[in-house]
Amino acid sequence: MDSIRMRPAEPERDFAQLAVFFTILEDWPSTEQGLNEFYERERERTLHTVAEDEAGKLLGFYWAERDKVVLERAFCYLYVRPERRGQGVGRALYDAMLEATTSRLQASVLRISVWDNCPEGRAFADRRGFVEKRHQIAMALDMSVFDDAPYDATLVRLKGEGFRFTSMAELGNTEEAQRKLYALNDAAARDTPGTDGEPSWSSFEDFQKSVCQSDWYKPDGQMVVIDTANDVWVAMSAITRIQDATRTEGADYAYNLFTGVDRAYRGRKLAQAVKVLALRYARDVLSVDTVRTHHNTKNAPMIAIDRKLGYVQQPGTYLMEKVLE
């Protein structure tokens, strides 16, 4: 086997290739610019190293981020080119990652994501003591088969009961509206079946920076439902367009980031109704052919809604965790 050299990743030299690797790892388009922007914003909690051969070709990398909410936890990415797997590259990267996350990030818990259709990746994680925490599946909807007409009666009924269906754009996307969106999003996400109840953001300011100020945030694609009897925000469905320059076909699609309902209002078909409005937006405004989303396998109610809408299951990922001694 050729010798493996390890060195810190350099943005100008490496981030273009790392963006390609991240796109494969996450099934989400990553760009050199986006990676640079993230690193500039979060460099204090980020570590990254590449492995290269004697000619300087990148063989793989690791990237570790200290969690913003649970500070003793780090989320890690590790990737090796397929043709160089089984030759010690992954082992060398993992050993370096383990040492760096414990010594520099002070992490005592590591989390990784492994594709559920990649048995060698799962075996690699199993051998190193990671255990499955959650299984997340992907789902895709072919918009040519999407029929929204059957849901008109539900929307009419809910509006008659005093529910206002609107969007962040219609509400002016003000800071006040963003705070209410944050509160609803945070509460519904923590209460989603199969989650551990942890917040997704450390504060409203973190939410505002990570979500409302991101390139993908579309105020007119952030659908919300308000109970006009008490002005309570009760349901939401967020959708955006994804432009993937790495694909030659189907480069643009919509992604439904999250659909949630306040616990007190569940069982009234609000999730189904607000998601239909998000899908209409994807069809009529974004003009995409496909909508994609993800669910953890314990979120049976939302999976059932998506299957009723016509979504088809795709390969997903295992969230795996290792508690360090």
KEKE-3310 file (N, C-alpha, C; in steps of 0.2 Angstrom, whole numbers, plus 5000, padded with zeros to 4 digits):
npx = (5004:5002:5011:5002:4998:4994:4986:4981:4966:4965:4957:4958:4965:4958:4944:4935:4936:4932:4919:4913:4914:4907:4894:4891:4891:4881:4870:4866:4867:4883:4894:4910:4910:4900:4905:4916:4910:4903:4914:4921:4912:4910:4922:4929:4923:4926:4935:4947:4954:4964:4968:4981:4989:5006:5007:5000:4986:4970:4963:4954:4945:4942:4930:4925:4913:4910:4896:4883:4874:4874:4889:4899:4898:4902:4899:4904:4911:4917:4926:4931:4938:4930:4938:4950:4946:4947:4961:4967:4966:4954:4955:4966:4962:4951:4958:4965:4955:4948:4958:4960:4947:4944:4955:4956:4943:4937:4928:4917:4907:4904:4896:4890:4885:4878:4875:4861:4861:4874:4883:4897:4901:4893:4898:4911:4908:4902:4912:4920:4913:4902:4884:4868:4857:4846:4836:4835:4824:4824:4812:4803:4794:4786:4781:4772:4762:4756:4741:4731:4718:4709:4711:4706:4693:4697:4705:4696:4687:4695:4699:4686:4685:4692:4706:4720:4729:4745:4760:4777:4782:4770:4767:4777:4790:4796:4806:4798:4789:4798:4803:4792:4790:4802:4799:4788:4794:4804:4798:4789:4798:4806:4797:4794:4790:4802:4813:4825:4822:4830:4835:4836:4843:4854:4848:4837:4844:4854:4845:4840:4852:4856:4845:4835:4843:4850:4855:4845:4833:4817:4805:4792:4790:4789:4777:4764:4752:4739:4730:4716:4708:4715:4727:4738:4752:4751:4755:4766:4775:4790:4798:4809:4819:4831:4847:4857:4872:4879:4872:4867:4854:4838:4842:4837:4826:4813:4814:4807:4809:4804:4790:4778:4767:4759:4758:4745:4736:4736:4730:4720:4721:4730:4743:4744:4736:4744:4755:4751:4749:4762:4767:4760:4765:4778:4775:4768:4775:4789:4791:4795:4800:4801:4799:4808:4811:4815:4813:4813:4812:4803:4794:4780:4766:4769:4776:4766:4757:4765:4766:4752:4751:4759:4773:4788:4798:4816:4834:4841:4848:4858:4859:4873:4881:4894:4900:4913:4926)
npy = (4994:5011:5025:5034:5051:5063:5078:5095:5101:5113:5127:5135:5126:5113:5113:5113:5100:5093:5097:5090:5077:5079:5081:5068:5061:5067:5067:5079:5094:5101:5115:5123:5137:5137:5129:5136:5147:5142:5137:5148:5154:5145:5141:5139:5128:5118:5104:5098:5086:5079:5065:5060:5054:5049:5057:5068:5067:5068:5056:5054:5061:5068:5077:5086:5092:5102:5100:5113:5113:5102:5102:5093:5084:5078:5079:5069:5067:5056:5050:5040:5038:5026:5017:5016:5010:4999:4998:5004:5018:5023:5019:5025:5039:5039:5036:5047:5057:5053:5055:5069:5075:5071:5077:5091:5096:5092:5082:5069:5061:5054:5056:5049:5048:5035:5027:5017:5008:5004:4992:4990:5002:5003:4991:4996:5006:4999:4990:4999:5002:5010:5013:5011:5025:5031:5028:5035:5038:5042:5050:5052:5062:5061:5074:5073:5064:5069:5073:5086:5089:5081:5086:5098:5099:5097:5108:5119:5116:5117:5131:5136:5133:5142:5143:5150:5150:5154:5162:5165:5176:5183:5187:5196:5193:5197:5201:5198:5188:5179:5175:5168:5158:5151:5147:5138:5129:5124:5118:5109:5101:5095:5087:5077:5061:5048:5056:5064:5074:5085:5102:5110:5121:5132:5144:5158:5167:5159:5151:5161:5165:5153:5148:5158:5167:5160:5154:5146:5148:5153:5164:5164:5151:5146:5139:5143:5140:5148:5149:5158:5161:5163:5168:5159:5151:5136:5126:5121:5121:5119:5123:5122:5126:5116:5117:5107:5106:5095:5086:5079:5077:5081:5091:5102:5102:5101:5103:5097:5103:5103:5098:5101:5100:5108:5100:5101:5102:5092:5078:5084:5085:5095:5095:5087:5096:5108:5104:5100:5113:5117:5109:5112:5125:5121:5115:5125:5137:5135:5126:5112:5095:5085:5082:5081:5073:5069:5057:5051:5033:5031:5040:5038:5044:5055:5049:5041:5051:5056:5044:5043:5054:5051:5049:5040:5028:5030:5026:5028:5034:5029:5036:5035:5032:5035:5033:5039:5031)
npz = (5000:4996:5005:5017:5020:5032:5035:5041:5034:5021:5017:5004:4996:4998:5000:4989:4984:4996:4997:4987:4992:5004:4998:4993:5005:5013:5004:5000:4992:4992:4992:4988:4991:5001:5011:5014:5020:5031:5038:5041:5050:5060:5065:5077:5083:5075:5067:5055:5044:5031:5021:5011:4996:4990:4979:4982:4980:4986:4997:5007:5021:5037:5047:5061:5072:5086:5096:5097:5107:5116:5123:5126:5116:5099:5082:5069:5053:5041:5027:5014:4998:4987:4980:4988:4999:5013:5014:5025:5026:5031:5044:5048:5047:5056:5069:5070:5071:5082:5092:5091:5093:5106:5113:5108:5106:5117:5118:5124:5119:5103:5088:5072:5055:5045:5030:5026:5016:5015:5019:5023:5028:5040:5046:5049:5058:5068:5073:5080:5091:5090:5092:5087:5086:5080:5066:5050:5037:5019:5009:4993:4982:4967:4958:4947:4950:4961:4969:4974:4975:4983:4996:4998:5005:5018:5020:5019:5029:5041:5040:5042:5055:5061:5059:5052:5037:5032:5028:5031:5023:5020:5033:5034:5038:5049:5064:5075:5070:5066:5079:5084:5075:5077:5091:5089:5080:5087:5098:5092:5085:5096:5101:5092:5087:5091:5093:5104:5112:5113:5110:5094:5091:5100:5104:5101:5093:5087:5079:5071:5064:5058:5051:5047:5041:5031:5015:5009:5015:5012:5014:5009:5007:5020:5028:5039:5052:5061:5075:5076:5086:5098:5094:5093:5087:5078:5069:5056:5040:5032:5017:5003:4988:4981:4973:4964:4957:4955:4949:4933:4929:4934:4943:4950:4964:4976:4994:5008:5023:5037:5045:5057:5071:5085:5100:5107:5097:5089:5078:5071:5058:5054:5051:5039:5031:5030:5025:5012:5007:5006:4997:4986:4984:4980:4968:4960:4962:4964:4954:4952:4949:4958:4976:4991:5007:5024:5037:5054:5058:5068:5068:5065:5062:5053:5042:5038:5033:5022:5014:5010:5003:4992:4992:4990:4998:5000:5001:5017:5033:5047:5063:5073:5089:5100:5116:5125:5135)
capx = (5000:5006:5010:4997:5000:4989:4988:4975:4963:4966:4951:4959:4967:4955:4937:4932:4935:4928:4912:4911:4914:4901:4888:4890:4890:4874:4865:4863:4873:4888:4898:4916:4908:4896:4909:4920:4906:4902:4920:4922:4907:4910:4929:4931:4921:4927:4942:4946:4960:4964:4973:4983:4995:5013:5007:4996:4979:4966:4961:4948:4945:4937:4928:4922:4910:4907:4889:4882:4869:4878:4895:4903:4897:4904:4897:4909:4911:4923:4925:4937:4937:4928:4944:4955:4944:4950:4968:4970:4965:4949:4957:4971:4958:4947:4962:4967:4949:4947:4963:4958:4940:4945:4960:4955:4936:4935:4922:4916:4902:4904:4890:4891:4879:4880:4870:4858:4863:4881:4885:4904:4901:4890:4902:4916:4906:4901:4919:4923:4909:4896:4878:4863:4853:4840:4836:4831:4823:4822:4806:4803:4787:4785:4775:4767:4757:4753:4734:4730:4711:4706:4712:4702:4688:4700:4707:4690:4685:4700:4698:4680:4686:4696:4713:4723:4735:4748:4767:4782:4782:4764:4768:4782:4796:4798:4809:4793:4787:4804:4803:4786:4792:4807:4796:4784:4798:4808:4794:4787:4804:4808:4791:4793:4791:4808:4818:4827:4819:4835:4834:4840:4847:4855:4845:4834:4849:4857:4840:4840:4858:4857:4839:4832:4848:4853:4853:4840:4827:4812:4799:4785:4790:4788:4770:4762:4745:4738:4723:4714:4704:4720:4734:4743:4755:4750:4757:4771:4779:4795:4800:4814:4822:4838:4850:4862:4876:4883:4868:4866:4847:4834:4847:4833:4821:4811:4815:4803:4814:4801:4782:4776:4761:4759:4755:4738:4732:4737:4724:4715:4724:4733:4750:4742:4734:4749:4760:4748:4750:4769:4768:4757:4770:4784:4773:4766:4780:4796:4790:4800:4797:4802:4800:4811:4811:4818:4809:4816:4807:4798:4789:4775:4761:4771:4777:4759:4754:4768:4764:4746:4752:4762:4780:4791:4804:4823:4839:4842:4855:4858:4863:4876:4884:4899:4902:4920:4927)
capy = (5000:5018:5028:5039:5057:5066:5085:5099:5103:5120:5130:5136:5120:5107:5113:5111:5092:5091:5099:5084:5072:5080:5080:5061:5059:5069:5067:5086:5098:5106:5119:5126:5143:5136:5126:5141:5152:5138:5136:5155:5156:5140:5138:5138:5122:5113:5102:5094:5083:5075:5060:5060:5049:5053:5062:5073:5066:5067:5049:5055:5066:5068:5083:5085:5099:5102:5102:5119:5113:5098:5104:5087:5080:5080:5076:5068:5065:5052:5048:5037:5036:5019:5013:5016:5007:4992:4999:5007:5025:5025:5017:5031:5045:5038:5036:5054:5060:5051:5059:5076:5077:5071:5082:5098:5098:5089:5078:5063:5057:5055:5054:5049:5046:5030:5025:5011:5004:5004:4988:4991:5008:5001:4987:5000:5009:4993:4988:5004:5003:5015:5010:5014:5029:5032:5027:5040:5036:5047:5049:5057:5063:5063:5079:5072:5060:5073:5076:5089:5090:5078:5089:5105:5099:5098:5115:5123:5114:5120:5138:5137:5132:5148:5142:5155:5147:5160:5161:5170:5181:5186:5190:5202:5190:5201:5197:5195:5182:5174:5172:5164:5152:5148:5144:5133:5124:5121:5114:5103:5096:5091:5082:5073:5054:5046:5061:5063:5080:5090:5107:5110:5127:5134:5151:5161:5170:5154:5149:5166:5165:5146:5147:5164:5171:5156:5155:5142:5151:5156:5166:5162:5143:5144:5139:5142:5140:5152:5149:5165:5162:5165:5170:5154:5147:5129:5121:5124:5116:5123:5120:5126:5123:5114:5117:5103:5106:5089:5081:5081:5077:5082:5095:5106:5098:5105:5099:5099:5103:5100:5099:5100:5103:5109:5094:5102:5103:5086:5074:5088:5085:5101:5093:5086:5102:5113:5101:5101:5120:5118:5105:5117:5130:5118:5114:5131:5143:5133:5122:5107:5089:5081:5085:5076:5074:5063:5055:5045:5028:5031:5046:5034:5048:5059:5044:5039:5056:5056:5039:5045:5060:5048:5049:5033:5028:5030:5024:5032:5034:5027:5040:5031:5036:5031:5036:5037:5030)
capz = (5000:4996:5011:5018:5023:5035:5036:5041:5027:5019:5013:4997:4993:4998:5001:4983:4984:5002:4995:4983:4997:5008:4994:4993:5012:5015:4999:5000:4988:4996:4988:4991:4994:5007:5016:5017:5024:5037:5042:5044:5055:5065:5065:5084:5085:5070:5066:5049:5042:5025:5020:5004:4994:4989:4974:4984:4979:4992:4998:5011:5026:5043:5049:5067:5074:5093:5096:5100:5112:5121:5122:5126:5110:5093:5076:5065:5046:5039:5020:5010:4991:4987:4977:4993:5006:5015:5014:5031:5025:5035:5051:5050:5048:5062:5074:5071:5073:5089:5096:5090:5096:5113:5116:5106:5107:5124:5117:5127:5115:5096:5083:5065:5051:5041:5025:5028:5011:5015:5025:5025:5033:5046:5050:5051:5064:5073:5075:5084:5097:5089:5093:5083:5090:5076:5059:5047:5030:5014:5005:4987:4979:4960:4958:4942:4953:4967:4968:4980:4976:4989:5003:4998:5010:5024:5021:5020:5036:5046:5040:5045:5062:5064:5058:5047:5034:5029:5027:5034:5018:5021:5039:5034:5040:5054:5070:5080:5067:5067:5086:5085:5071:5081:5096:5086:5077:5092:5102:5088:5084:5102:5103:5087:5089:5089:5095:5111:5116:5113:5105:5088:5091:5106:5106:5095:5089:5083:5074:5066:5060:5055:5047:5044:5037:5027:5008:5007:5018:5008:5018:5006:5008:5027:5029:5046:5054:5067:5078:5076:5092:5103:5090:5094:5081:5080:5064:5051:5035:5028:5010:4999:4982:4981:4967:4964:4951:4954:4945:4926:4928:4940:4947:4955:4968:4983:5000:5014:5029:5043:5046:5064:5074:5092:5103:5109:5091:5084:5077:5067:5051:5052:5047:5032:5027:5029:5020:5005:5004:5005:4991:4980:4983:4976:4961:4957:4962:4962:4947:4953:4947:4964:4982:4995:5014:5028:5044:5058:5057:5074:5067:5060:5059:5047:5037:5035:5029:5016:5010:5008:4998:4986:4993:4990:5002:4997:5006:5023:5036:5054:5067:5078:5094:5104:5122:5126:5142)
cpx = (5004:5006:5005:4999:4994:4991:4981:4972:4964:4961:4953:4961:4963:4947:4933:4931:4931:4921:4909:4910:4908:4894:4886:4888:4883:4869:4861:4869:4877:4892:4905:4914:4904:4900:4914:4916:4905:4908:4922:4918:4908:4917:4931:4928:4922:4934:4941:4953:4959:4969:4975:4988:5001:5012:5002:4988:4975:4962:4954:4949:4941:4936:4924:4920:4908:4900:4888:4877:4872:4885:4900:4902:4900:4901:4902:4907:4917:4922:4931:4934:4935:4934:4950:4952:4947:4958:4971:4969:4960:4951:4962:4967:4954:4952:4964:4961:4948:4952:4961:4952:4941:4950:4959:4948:4933:4929:4922:4911:4903:4898:4892:4885:4882:4874:4868:4859:4870:4884:4892:4905:4898:4894:4908:4914:4905:4907:4922:4918:4904:4890:4873:4858:4846:4841:4832:4831:4822:4816:4806:4796:4788:4779:4770:4761:4754:4746:4732:4722:4708:4706:4709:4697:4691:4702:4701:4687:4689:4700:4692:4680:4690:4704:4715:4729:4738:4756:4771:4782:4776:4764:4773:4789:4799:4802:4804:4790:4792:4804:4797:4787:4797:4804:4792:4789:4802:4804:4791:4792:4806:4803:4790:4794:4798:4814:4820:4825:4824:4833:4838:4844:4848:4851:4841:4839:4853:4852:4840:4846:4858:4851:4837:4837:4852:4851:4847:4833:4823:4806:4793:4785:4790:4781:4769:4754:4744:4731:4721:4710:4709:4727:4739:4746:4755:4753:4762:4773:4783:4798:4805:4816:4830:4841:4856:4866:4879:4879:4867:4858:4844:4838:4843:4827:4819:4813:4811:4807:4810:4794:4781:4770:4762:4755:4747:4734:4733:4730:4718:4716:4727:4740:4749:4740:4740:4754:4758:4750:4758:4771:4765:4762:4776:4782:4772:4771:4787:4796:4795:4796:4797:4802:4803:4811:4814:4813:4813:4810:4802:4793:4783:4769:4763:4773:4771:4756:4758:4767:4757:4746:4756:4770:4782:4797:4810:4828:4840:4848:4853:4862:4866:4880:4889:4901:4909:4921:4932)
cpy = (5006:5021:5033:5045:5061:5074:5089:5101:5111:5122:5131:5130:5114:5107:5112:5104:5090:5092:5093:5078:5073:5079:5072:5058:5061:5069:5074:5090:5102:5109:5122:5133:5142:5133:5131:5146:5148:5138:5143:5157:5151:5137:5136:5131:5116:5111:5098:5092:5079:5070:5060:5055:5053:5058:5068:5073:5064:5060:5049:5060:5064:5076:5082:5092:5097:5104:5109:5119:5108:5098:5098:5082:5083:5076:5075:5065:5061:5049:5046:5036:5028:5015:5012:5013:5001:4992:5003:5015:5027:5024:5023:5037:5044:5039:5044:5058:5059:5055:5066:5079:5076:5076:5089:5100:5096:5085:5071:5058:5059:5053:5054:5047:5041:5028:5018:5006:5003:4999:4988:4997:5006:4996:4991:5003:5004:4991:4993:5006:5008:5010:5014:5018:5030:5030:5032:5038:5042:5045:5054:5056:5065:5067:5077:5067:5063:5075:5079:5091:5087:5081:5096:5105:5100:5105:5120:5122:5118:5128:5140:5137:5138:5147:5146:5151:5153:5158:5167:5177:5186:5190:5195:5199:5194:5197:5194:5188:5177:5171:5167:5157:5148:5144:5138:5127:5120:5116:5108:5098:5092:5086:5078:5066:5051:5050:5060:5069:5085:5096:5107:5116:5129:5140:5153:5164:5165:5152:5155:5166:5158:5145:5153:5168:5166:5157:5151:5144:5155:5158:5164:5154:5141:5145:5139:5143:5143:5150:5156:5166:5165:5167:5165:5151:5140:5124:5125:5118:5120:5119:5125:5123:5122:5113:5113:5103:5100:5084:5083:5081:5078:5087:5099:5102:5103:5100:5102:5098:5100:5102:5097:5103:5103:5103:5095:5102:5097:5082:5078:5089:5092:5100:5091:5092:5107:5110:5101:5108:5120:5114:5109:5122:5127:5117:5120:5136:5140:5129:5116:5100:5084:5085:5079:5078:5068:5063:5050:5040:5027:5036:5043:5039:5052:5054:5042:5044:5056:5050:5040:5050:5057:5048:5041:5033:5027:5027:5030:5032:5032:5033:5035:5035:5032:5035:5034:5036:5035)
cpz = (5000:5003:5011:5022:5026:5036:5037:5034:5027:5015:5005:4993:4992:4998:4995:4983:4990:5001:4991:4988:5001:5004:4994:5000:5014:5011:4999:4997:4992:4991:4991:4994:5001:5012:5019:5022:5031:5041:5045:5050:5061:5066:5072:5086:5080:5069:5059:5047:5036:5025:5012:5002:4993:4984:4976:4983:4985:4992:5002:5016:5032:5044:5055:5069:5082:5093:5100:5106:5118:5119:5122:5121:5104:5088:5071:5058:5044:5032:5017:5003:4991:4985:4982:4999:5007:5015:5020:5031:5031:5043:5053:5052:5055:5069:5076:5073:5080:5094:5097:5094:5104:5116:5114:5107:5114:5124:5121:5124:5107:5093:5076:5062:5046:5036:5026:5022:5010:5020:5027:5030:5040:5050:5053:5058:5070:5077:5080:5090:5096:5090:5090:5088:5087:5069:5055:5039:5026:5011:4999:4984:4972:4959:4952:4945:4959:4965:4974:4981:4982:4996:5003:5004:5017:5026:5022:5027:5041:5046:5043:5053:5065:5063:5051:5044:5030:5029:5030:5029:5019:5028:5040:5036:5045:5060:5074:5077:5067:5074:5087:5081:5074:5087:5094:5084:5082:5096:5099:5087:5090:5103:5097:5089:5087:5091:5102:5115:5116:5108:5099:5087:5098:5109:5100:5090:5084:5078:5069:5061:5055:5050:5043:5039:5032:5019:5006:5010:5013:5012:5015:5006:5015:5028:5036:5047:5060:5069:5080:5083:5098:5100:5092:5088:5082:5075:5059:5046:5031:5022:5007:4993:4983:4974:4967:4958:4950:4950:4938:4925:4935:4945:4952:4958:4974:4988:5006:5021:5035:5043:5053:5066:5082:5095:5105:5103:5086:5084:5074:5060:5049:5049:5040:5028:5025:5025:5013:5003:5003:4998:4985:4979:4979:4969:4957:4957:4960:4956:4947:4951:4953:4970:4987:5002:5017:5035:5047:5058:5063:5073:5062:5058:5053:5041:5034:5031:5022:5011:5007:5002:4991:4987:4993:4994:4998:5003:5011:5026:5044:5057:5072:5083:5098:5110:5124:5134:5145)
residu = (MET:ASP:SER:ILE:ARG:MET:ARG:PRO:ALA:GLU:PRO:GLU:ARG:ASP:PHE:ALA:GLN:LEU:ALA:VAL:PHE:PHE:THR:ILE:LEU:GLU:ASP:TRP:PRO:SER:THR:GLU:GLN:GLY:LEU:ASN:GLU:PHE:TYR:GLU:ARG:GLU:ARG:GLU:ARG:THR:LEU:HIS:THR:VAL:ALA:GLU:ASP:GLU:ALA:GLY:LYS:LEU:LEU:GLY:PHE:TYR:TRP:ALA:GLU:ARG:ASP:LYS:VAL:VAL:LEU:GLU:ARG:ALA:PHE:CYS:TYR:LEU:TYR:VAL:ARG:PRO:GLU:ARG:ARG:GLY:GLN:GLY:VAL:GLY:ARG:ALA:LEU:TYR:ASP:ALA:MET:LEU:GLU:ALA:THR:THR:SER:ARG:LEU:GLN:ALA:SER:VAL:LEU:ARG:ILE:SER:VAL:TRP:ASP:ASN:CYS:PRO:GLU:GLY:ARG:ALA:PHE:ALA:ASP:ARG:ARG:GLY:PHE:VAL:GLU:LYS:ARG:HIS:GLN:ILE:ALA:MET:ALA:LEU:ASP:MET:SER:VAL:PHE:ASP:ASP:ALA:PRO:TYR:ASP:ALA:THR:LEU:VAL:ARG:LEU:LYS:GLY:GLU:GLY:PHE:ARG:PHE:THR:SER:MET:ALA:GLU:LEU:GLY:ASN:THR:GLU:GLU:ALA:GLN:ARG:LYS:LEU:TYR:ALA:LEU:ASN:ASP:ALA:ALA:ALA:ARG:ASP:THR:PRO:GLY:THR:ASP:GLY:GLU:PRO:SER:TRP:SER:SER:PHE:GLU:ASP:PHE:GLN:LYS:SER:VAL:CYS:GLN:SER:ASP:TRP:TYR:LYS:PRO:ASP:GLY:GLN:MET:VAL:VAL:ILE:ASP:THR:ALA:ASN:ASP:VAL:TRP:VAL:ALA:MET:SER:ALA:ILE:THR:ARG:ILE:GLN:ASP:ALA:THR:ARG:THR:GLU:GLY:ALA:ASP:TYR:ALA:TYR:ASN:LEU:PHE:THR:GLY:VAL:ASP:ARG:ALA:TYR:ARG:GLY:ARG:LYS:LEU:ALA:GLN:ALA:VAL:LYS:VAL:LEU:ALA:LEU:ARG:TYR:ALA:ARG:ASP:VAL:LEU:SER:VAL:ASP:THR:VAL:ARG:THR:HIS:HIS:ASN:THR:LYS:ASN:ALA:PRO:MET:ILE:ALA:ILE:ASP:ARG:LYS:LEU:GLY:TYR:VAL:GLN:GLN:PRO:GLY:THR:TYR:LEU:MET:GLU:LYS:VAL:LEU:GLU)
# end
